[in-house]
């Protein structure tokens, strides 16, 4: 029995020993070169615990680990520790450890030098050679040794500077007598008030890398470089797009700033994908822990928190990968959230970054000749500490957002306001968004609505043509107001001509203005813009006067109009003013479509024929976007007034999904199908190019293919070549005795709506004029107007001149 017990015990012990041996073996293989480096990283200047200890104790003592690391300080110098700068000694210790791991031969050199140098320095401030390099890099050591003038009395110390590895050992392990000739290399060990000679150290390389989709990250990178230019005597500043940068060169950089936005499904922007994949993959390699051991970094990410599952993923992954590869994070990762004020968050993060680097142990702490002395007891000290981070940030609760931090400070400084009715909800658009939209020509109404004058309104006032709605449905463009009661949207479409400057959201969570205030404000602003057209060359007086009499409202300016909780009340007021309604929805709020009151014409945007394509093109917030889309189609089918599927065709994206489109058309049975080529909006970071814009003939061909597949239940009825637009209409409802009736009897619609009687789309239709029909000579251009063609140089001339 005891024998059996002994055998079992022996087996258990043997198993534990084998397991321990294998674990030790694996650890040694993975971390052989990284152990010494990580030991020093714990004592480096940007460690939060070391920072707090030095601030609280007034630099009167150092930890045992720091004393052990600082081999160059002699025991008899410790009485003068208050004048010792931790940054230089820790950097010296860092150089020593790095030399032991990266340059094995330096140990012998170091020990021989140490034994031969026995004369203590004349003062504690010059007890060790700092090698004039702020970061202890090999390049700085070589420069140090080049500047050292050999003298007989310094033969021993100069001998150790004959090679890079020897220089490292020399500058980390020896005490060199102070003299004027050796001052360039072995100057004082970093008094915090020393003024350094710019010739005695090399500049730090500062690389600002950005990965962008819409251009925001690039703009932030430019702003960072402009701020960094204040310290051009300290840094060599370079800004690079991740798409054009070789990541293998990162190990040559001293400081790297990463600014990256978030793309679809948490992916990096396409231009940064190659760089991102290389970094993330390299960080998983067994010996990657030393690759960036001489590099310091900080990162800032851009994204939208409504995309909760993929929010800030590229920024987080890059930050984690840099840390795994041995880089030292010198400042906490920042986040810019489009739902708040992303730019303000970046500005605050950037300001606090530079403040932190001017504090003790920061990048700028020893460069008094470059920057003014900073007050360490700054009133923002507590706020700055919140930005410091460690590896726990990756796994635990996220740090307080920069914008939230600023808000908390503001609130703490102000008394609690008196409670107000309806208070507690934020405004839909931030001050920055309002400035951007205003710059683009929008007139903001209240806290969530807007109006803008369409270019076709201006053209119609001058007799230079009208929009496609004139050819297809019969409106007067100079009497049409383009507005929205909700600037927010649930999609971020690639072809959005607003460049995603409006807010996005999945539900109404903002302050809400009353419908009458919105309508009054929209009409007042629109009429003011009409008034400003007075005196513009070519404006026709009769049309100018008609422009103040608004007859139509296109609720398609920007955003999602049916998100507004009081959309039905708004429509009632609109129709009460005798104004027709053209309402466009992105088909993500099916219940609101179901409950919507009759409108003159209801549009449903069909931007793709299948779920995969729609996810890529619309970038919807909702995870069940396709189910919501199909439900919206089903509710649209139940509407008895005029309904339209609007297809925006983008070559290379969705223009070849003809069969899928036809399946959706059969399901929703809309009265009309608008096929319109995408409008190219320009912009340096626009994902689309002119090559993505189809020609009008291509749109006509696609419409004809769809009509053939639909067995001519829908046929091409009208076109507007200038807008690259073609209209398919249901033959059974709108082609009467061979004549198309796609135009609208607006007076009849108002009469039917006011009567309260049941009516359908066929009750307020009018014949389509011949000039709007497919194949007509005018191609949909109103013959009462004169078409002008723009010449190179910006001028224009009538078509027939």
N, C-alpha and C positions, 0 to 999 in steps of 0.2 A: 504493500500500500504506500509506504513512505517512498519507496523507489519511484512509483508512478508520480507521486506528488513532486518529487525532485526533478523528474524528467520534464513535467509540465512547466515547473518554475524555470528550469534552464532554457526551455524552448521560448518562453515568454521573454526572458531577459535577452536571449539571442535576437529575437525579433525586434525588440526595442533598440538594441545596439545597431542592427542592420538599418533600421528605419532612420535612426539618428545619423548614421554615416552617410546614407543616401541624401538626406536633407542637407547635411553640411556640404556634401559634394556639389549638389545642385546650386546651393547658394554661392559657393566659391566660384563656380563657373560663370554665374550671371553677374556677380557683383565684385569680381576680383579688382577691377580698376576703379570702382565707384566708391568703395568703403571710405577711403581716406578723404575723397572729395566731399562726400555727404557729411562726414564728421566736421569738416571745416564750415560747410554751409550752415550748420546749426549755430555757429558763432559769428557768421557774417553780419554786416551792419544792418541788414534789413529784417533780421529776426525780430518779431514783435516782442518776445520776452526779454531779449537783450536790450532792445530799445527802451522799453518801459523801465527796466532796472537802472539803466544809465540816467534816464531823465529823473526818476524818483530820487536816486542817491546822489545826484549832482556830479556824476563821474568821479566819485571818491573811491570806488572799489571796482574790481572786475571779478568775473566768475573764475572758478578754478580752471575750467576748461579753457578760458581765454588766456590765462597765465601760462598754462601748459603749451598752448599753441604758439605763444609769442616767445620763441626761443631767443630772440635777439635782445630781450630786456634782461638786464642783470639784476640780481637780487638787491644790490645796494642802490638801484634806481627807483625802487618801489615807493620810497618815501616821497618822491616827487610825482606820484601818479596823477595828481590833479591836473597837471599840465600836459599829460599824455593824451594824444588823440587815438581813440580805439580803432578808427578806420584804417590808419596806416599799418598798425601792428597786425590787425586781423588780415589785411591784404597780404602782409608779409608772411603770416602763417599760412594763408591760402597758397601763396607761391611756393612755400616750402613743401606743403603736402602735395601740390600738383607736381612739383619736380620729382618727388619720390615715386609718384605713380606713373607719370608720363616719361620721366627721364631717370631710369634706374641708376645710371652711372654717377648721378650727382651726389649720392650719399657719400661715397668715398671722398669726393672732392670737398664736400662740406665738412666732413670730419677732419680732413687734413688741414683745411683752412682754419677751422676752429682751434685746433691744437697749436698751430703756429702763431696765431694771433692771441697774445695774452695781455697786451696793454689795454687797460680800460680807457674808454673815451673820456675826454676832458669835461664833458657835461652830459647830463641825462638826455638832453634833447637830441644829441647826436650819437647815442649809444648804439644805434643799429642803422644799417644802410637801407634806405627806403627805395633806392634805385629810381627815384623820380617818376615812377609810373603809378598813376592813381589806381590802376586795377591790377597791377602785378603781372601783366602779360609779358610774354617772351620778347615781343617787339620793343617794349619799354625797357627791358633789361639790356637788350643789345644796344639800344640808343644810349643808355646809361654808361655802358662800358666804352662806347665810342667817345663819349664826352670826357671820360676819366683820363687825365694826363699821367702817365706812369712816372713815379718818382722812386728814388732808391728806398726811402723809408717806408714806402707803401708797396714794396715789391710783392709781399705775400698776398695782400688783398687784391692787387691788380692781377695777379696770376690766376685768381679764381674767376676772373671775368673774361677768360680767353674763349669761352664757348657759352652757348645759351644755357646749357644745363649747369655749367659751373657758375654762371652769373646768377642763376636762380638760387643755387646753394649759397653763394657768397652773400647775396642780399637777404637771405632768410636766416642765416646761421652765424654770421661773423659780426664782430664789433670792430669797426674801422676808425682809426684816429681821425678826428675832425681837422680839416685844413681847408684853406681856400681853394686849393687845387682839386680837392676831391668833393667839394661842396655840391657840384652838379649831380654827382651820383649818390653821395652819402650825406645828404642834407638832414636837417632835424626831422625827428620822427613824427611830424604832423601836428604841431601846435595848431589849435583850432583857429587862431587869429593870424597865422603866418600868411604872408603874401607871397605866392609862388611865382617864380620867374617863368614866363610862358615858353622860354626856350629850354627849360629843364624837364619838360614832360611832353609826351605826344598827345594829340587830341584823341578823344574817344569817338569811335565810329557810331553814329546813331542812324539806324535803318528803320524807316517807317514803311511797313508793308500794308497794302490794302487789297481787299477782295470785294468787288462791288457789282451790283446788278443795275441799279438805277442811277448810280453816281453819288449817292449820299456818303458812302464810305470813302470815296476818293476826296470829296469835299472836306470831310472831317480830317483826313490825312493831311491835306493842304493846310488846314487851320493849325494842326499840331506842329507842322514844320515851321509855319510862320511864328508860332510861339517859341519854338526851340531856337529860332534864329537869334533870340536875345542872348543865347549862350554860345554864339558861334566861335568864341575863343576856346571853348571847352569841347565842342562836338563838331565832327564832320558829318553833316546832315544829308541824307539821301532818301528820297521817296520813290518807291517802286510799286508797280502793280504786281500782284502775285503771279499773274499769267506770264510775266516776262522775267521772273527771277529764278535762278537755280538754287534750290534749297540746300544743296551740298556746300554752298558758300556761307551758310549761316554760322558755321563754327569760326569764321574769321571776323564776325561782328562782335562789338563790345555790348551794344544795347540795341534791342529790337522792339519796336512797337507794332503790335498787330491790330488792325482794324478791319473787321469783316462783317458782312451782312448775311442774312439767312435767306436761302432760296426755298424751293418747293420741298416739302417733307423733311425739313431740317438739313437739306444738302447745302453745300457752299455754292456761291455763284458759279456759273459755268466757267467763267474766266479764271477762277481760282481753284477749280476742281483738281487739276494735276498737282499743284503745289500742296493742297490739302491732303490728298491721298498719300503723297510721298511722306509727309510729316507724320501722319497718323500711323502709317505702316512701319516707318522707321522706328517709332517709339515703342513698338512691340518686339523689336529685335533684342536678343539676349544681351549684347554688349553696347546698347544704345545709351546707357547711363552716363557715358563720358563725352558724347558727341558735342554737347553744348555746355560743357562744364565751365567755360570761360565767358559765357554769354549771359547777359541779364535781359529781362523782358517784362513787358506789361501788355495787356490786351483790352480791347473794347469791342463789344459786339452790338450789332443792330438787328432788330427783329420786331415782331408784333406778338404780344402776350396772348392775343386771342387764339393764335395757333399754338395752343398750350403744349402739345406733345412734342413739337419741334422747335420751341422757342429757344433761341440763342445756342442751338446745338453746335454749329461750326465754331463759334467763339469758345465754348466750353471745351470742345475736343482739342482745339489747337492749344489752349492754355494747359490742359492736362498733358498733352504730348510734349510740349516744351519742358515742362517740369520733369517728366519721366526721362528726358534726354539729358538731364543734369543742369539745365538753365535755371538761373536764379530769378524768381519772381520778385520784383522790387516794388510792385504796387498792385493792389487788388484789382481784379477784373471788373471792368465797367460794363453797364448795359444801357442801351438806348432803346426805349419801347415806343413804338409808333402810337400806341394808345395814349401815351402821355406826351411829353415834349422831348423827343429824342435828342434834338440838338441842344436843348438846355442841359440835359443830362450829360452830354458829352462835354460841354463847356465847363460844367462843374467838376467832372472827373478830371479833365485836363488841368484845371487850375490847382486842384488838390494834389495831383501828381507832381507838379513842379514845386509846390510848397513842401511836399514830403521829401523831395530830393535836396532841398536846401537845409533840412534839419541835420542833426548829427547823424553821421554814417550814410547820408544820402550821396548821390552822385556828385552834387555840387558843394558838399560840405567843406571841402578844403580849398575851394577856389575863391577866396576872398577878393582876389584881384579882378574877378569877373563879375561877381554879384555883390550886392549890398548885404551887410550883416542882417541876419534874420532874428526876430524875437522868438525865442523858443517857447515863451509862455503865451503864444498867440491865442486869442480867444476861440479860435476854431480848432484848437488842439484835439478836443474830444471828437469833433467831427472827422478830423483826418485819421484818427486811429481806427475809425470804423471801416476805412478803406483798406487797411492792412489785412492780409489774408494768409491762410496756410492751406495745406492739402485737404483739410476737413471741409473746405468750401465745396469741393467736388461731390461729396457724398451726403453732406448734411443739409440743413436748411440754407437757402440762399441768403446772401447778404442783403441788407436793406437797399433797395434801388436808390440810385443817386437822386432821382427826382423826388422820391418819397422822403429821403433824408433831408433834403432842402426844405420840403414842406413841413417836416416835423420841427425843424429849427425855427421856421417862421411862425408856426403856431405857438411854440413855447414862449415866444417873445411878445405875443399879443394877447390881450384879454379875450375871454370867450365872447363872441358876438351875441347879440340878442337873437333869440329864435325867430325865424321868419316862416311865413306860410309857404310850403313847397320847397323849403330849403333842404339841403342835404345831398342833392344830386348835382353832379358836375355838369359843366357845359359840354356840348358835343365836340366843339372844335377848340383847340388850344390857340393861344395868341400867335404862335408860330404858324400854325395852319391857316389862321385867318389872314395873316400877312401874306402868305404865299398865294392863297386863292384871290386875295384882293389884287395882288400884283398881276395875276393872270386875267384880270378883268371882271371878276365876280363881285357882286354887291351882296354882302352878307346881311341877312335879315334876322333880327333876334339872335338866338343862340344856336340854331340848327338849320336855317333855311337860306336860300340864295336865289339870285336871278342874274342873268347875263344876256347881253344883246348878241344874237346870232349874226354871223357875217352875212347870211342871206337876208336878214332884215335890213341891213345897211345897203346891200346890193339892190333890193327891191325899192327902197326909198329913192335910189338913183336911176331906176329903170334899167338895171344891168342884170336882170335875171332873178329867179326865185328858186327856192329849194325843191327837192323832189316831191314834197307833199303837195305842192301846187300842181304838178303834172299828174300825180297818182290819185289825189283826193280832192283837190280844188281849193286849198287854203290860199290866203293872201299873206305872203311872208312878212310884209311890212306891218301887218296887224297881228302878228304872232309873238307871244311872250314865252321865252324859255326859262323855266323856273323849277324849283323842287322844294317841298316842305321837309326833306330829309337829305342832308349832305352825306350821311353815312350809307355804307353799302356792305353787303355780306360777301363780296367777291373782290379780287384784286386782279382783274383781267389784264392779259399781256398787251391788249390793244387799247386800253383805256386812254382816251385823249386828255385825261386830267392828270396823267403821270402820277397817280396814286397819292395826290396831295390831300385828298379828302379822308376823313376817318372811316374805319370799318367796324362792324359789330354784328353780333348775332341776335341781339334783342335791344329793345329800347331801355336805356339805363341813364338817360340824361335829363336835364331840365326840359320842360315841354312848354312851348309857346302856344297861344290860342290861335285857332284857324283864322279868325277875322284880322288879327294883327299881322299874320303872315301874308294874307292876301292884300291887305291895304299897303303893307310895306313893299310887296313885290310890284304892285301896280305903280306906286309912287316912284320907285327906283327905275322901273322900265320907262316910264314917261319922262323921267329926268334924262335918261340916256338918249331917248328920241329927241328931246329938246336940244341936246348937245350936237345933234346932226345939223342944226340950222346953220346955214352958211357954208356947209361942206360942198365943194364943187359938184354939180350934177344932180343934187337933190331936187326932186320934182315937188313943187309947192303943194299940189293936191294930195300927193301921197304922204307928204310930211304931215299934213293935217289929219289924214286918215290914220296915221301911225299912233296917234293918241287914243284912238278908239280900238282898244284891244278886243279882238274877236276870237282868238284861239290861244290856247296855252299848251305848250309841249312840256309835259311833266317827265322830262328825260334829260335834264341838264346834267346832273351828276347824282350819284347815290341811288338809293332805293326808296321811291316815294311812298310805297305802301307800308314801309316801316313806321311811318308817322301814325301813332295810335288814333288820331282824329282825322284820318284821311277822308272818311266819308263826309264828315262835317265840312271839311275843306272843299270837297267836290260840290256839295250843295251850295256853298257860297259862290263858288266859281260859276256854276251853271245859273245861279240866281242873277249874276251880273251879265248873263247872255254870252258867256265865253265857253267855247267848246273845249273838250278835254281829250288830249292824246297822252295816255298814261303808259309808261314802259316799266316792266318789271323783269327782274333777273331770275324769276322762278325759284326762289329759295324760301318763300313764305306762302305756302299753299293755302293755309287757313285764311290769310288776309285776302287772297284772290277769291276764295269761296264767298267771303262776306262782303266783297266790294260791291258798291252800288253801281248802277249803269253809268258807263262813260261813253263818250262819243266813239272812241276807238281804243281798244285795249291791246297792247303789244306784249308779247312774251319773247324775250331774247333767247334764241337757240344758237349757242355759240359752238356747239360740237354735236356730233351724232351719237357718241357713246361715252361711257363713264370715264374711261382712261383719258380720252382726248379732252373732255371737259375739265378734268382735274388739272391737266397741264395748262390749259388756256385760261380758265376762269380763276384758278387757285382759290376755291371756295373755303370759307371758314368752317362750314358744317361738314362733319364726317359723313353724314347721311345725305350729302348734297344730291346724289342721283335719285334717291327715293323722293326727296323733296321736289326735284325737277319733274319727275313723272307725275307726282300728285298734282303739281301745278298745271300740267298739261290736261289732266283729267278734269280739273275744276274749270279750266278755260273752255273745254268742250261744252260745258253746261251753260255758258253765257249766250244770251240771245242777241246781244248787240254785236257790233262789228269787232272781230278778233283777227289778230295778225301774228304770224310767226316771223320774227325778224332774224335773218341769218347774216352774220358778218363774216364774209369769206376772206380767209388769210391763206395765201399760197404757201405750201409747205407745212401748214398746221392743220387746217380743217376743210380745205376746198375739195378734197377727194373722197369725202364721206357721204357721197350722194345717196347710196342705198340706205344708210342709217337715217339720214334726214327724212327720206320718204316714209320709213317706218314710223317715225315720230309724227309726221304730218297726218298719216292715216289714223293714228291714235287720237290726235287732238282735233282733227277736222276744222282747222281755222278757215275763216273766210278768205284770207289773203296770206301769201307768203312773199315777204320782201327779201330779195337777195341783193346784198350791197357789198361792194368791195371795201376792204378795210381802208380807213383814212390814215395815212402816214403822218405822224405828229412830230417827227424829227426828234432831236435830243441826242446828246453824245452817248448816252447809255441805253437808248431804246433798243429793246430786243429785236424789234422789227426793222426791216430795211425796205427800200423801194422795191426790191425784188419780190417782197411778200405781197405787194399790192397787185391784184389782178387787173388786166385790161377789161374794158367794158365788153368787148367781144367774148372774152373768156367767161364773164358772168352770164351773158346771154346763152352761151353754149351749155353751161352747167344747168341753167334754168330749163333749157329745152330737154336735157337728159332727164331731169326730174319729172317733167311733164310726161315724157314717154313712159317712165316707170310707173307713174300714177295713172296711167291709162287715160290721160287727157281729162280726168275729172277736174284737174287744175291746169289752166293754160296760161301762157304769157299774154297779159292784157296790155300792159303799158311799160314805159321805160323813161328814165331820165339819164341820158348819157353823161351829162356834166357831173352828176353825183355817182356815176358808175352803179346805177341801181335799176333793177328789173322787178316787175310785179307779176307774180302768179296769182290768179283769181279762180274761185270755184265757178265753173261754167254753168252749173245747174241753177245757181242763185243770181249771178250778176251778168250773165250774157243773155239778154232778152231780145229775141228776134234778130239775132246776129250782131247786136250792138252791146258793147261793154258798158256797164254802169258802175264804175269804181269811184266816181266822185260823190261827195256828201252834200245833202241838202241840210245845211246847218240850221236854217230857220225852222225847218220841219222837225229836226231833232229837238230843238228847244220847246217847240209846241207840244210834241209828244211827251216829253219829260214833264212838262208843266201840267199836262192833263192827268197824269197819274195812271193812264190806261196802259195796258200791255202792248208792247210793240217790239219789233225785231229789226234786224239790219236792213232788210229789204224795204222797210217802210220809210227810210230817209236816204235813198240813193238817187244819184243823177247820172246822166250819160257822160262818158269819158270823151273829151274833145279829140278830134282826129290828130292834132299835133302831138298828143301825148301817147298815141298808140305805137306799138312796136313796128318798126320799119318806116315810120313817117320821116319826112325830110327834116323836120325840126328836131327829131330825136328827144322829144320831151321838153325842149326849151320854149318857153312862152313867147310866141311871135310878137306880142305887144312890147317886149323888152328887146334891148340891143345887147348882143353878146360882145364883151370885150375880152381880148386875149392879151395876156401880159407879155411884154417883150423883155429881153435881157436888159438889166440895168434898172428894172423896177417900174418903168413906164408901161402904159397899156394903150391899146387903140381898138376902135370898133372892128369887128370881124370882117366887114365888107369894105373897109377903107384900104 
